[in-house]
Amino acid sequence: MAANPEALTPREQQFLEIIAALHQGNRDMAATSVTPFQVAQSIPQEHHRRRLLQLAIVMAMIDGETTPQQQQALKELARNLAVHEQGLRVLQEVVSGHQRLAQFQMMRRMMSQIVVPALHEEGIAGVKKIVASLFFKSGEDPAIAQKYRQLGQLPEGTLGHTFWQHYTQNGFPFPGEAGGIPERLVFHDLGHILSGYDTTPQDEIQQGAFQAGFIRKDGFAFLLFVILHFHWNIKITPIADPAQGLFDIPLVIHALQRGAACSVDLSDHWNFWEVIDLPLEVVRDRYHIPPLSPALLFAA
């Protein structure tokens, strides 16, 4: 968010215009000074308050740095909205030069969405499988690997065959192979296929936004992660190299919008085997995933 509404940067102005367009607001709105208290009084729903604070955090990060004035404004907004958002602490750690702490907090926040369900459903064995696969490149399971390799036998254009192509063309090890991702994370790669985003850094930040949109529980953690990793050049995950300045506002917001329109949380017990042999476009239609058309953001 801008600490001084009368001094919006061009990127902050663009961000506000796009958000206004998505909510059928005035795209040419003038900067208006409103106190955090006035904002809180006009938004009674807790869910809407949280979303507003999260959007304010994103806006404060748009230019690749956050000023002390913006930090203070975010804290005041959070206090008046009575919303606790861990992203504020992460941002404070980054600005203070404590990148290690920020990395730890982000990894803990994201991994909790994977490890905790595994612990509840499979016990400690489920957690070990995730840790072995992600951090030690071990935990091979030939039966699981064969299950995914066989997807190449499906007709071209199906979700399964496209998944197989995605892995073989990129040289990725299949789940169950040494270095392969845990099955609990297969939804991420299937999300790449459903969304149409590649694996370049420019596409990964959009895929992260798409994922943040379809995840119903704390999807914002994944949006914050890709902004830090691919826009602020702060390495969060060991899997991909960090990058700087890749937050293309129209593209990222469009990806977030497409993910939010998806009728299924792909990360939450989604049984993709039920649709694995269907044509890719049929699956996209079934889940109401909009086409990849960023220009729609500016449609009249």
Order of alpha helices (4+ residues) and beta strands (2+ residues): alpha-alpha-alpha-alpha-alpha-alpha-alpha-alpha-alpha-alpha-alpha-alpha-alpha-alpha
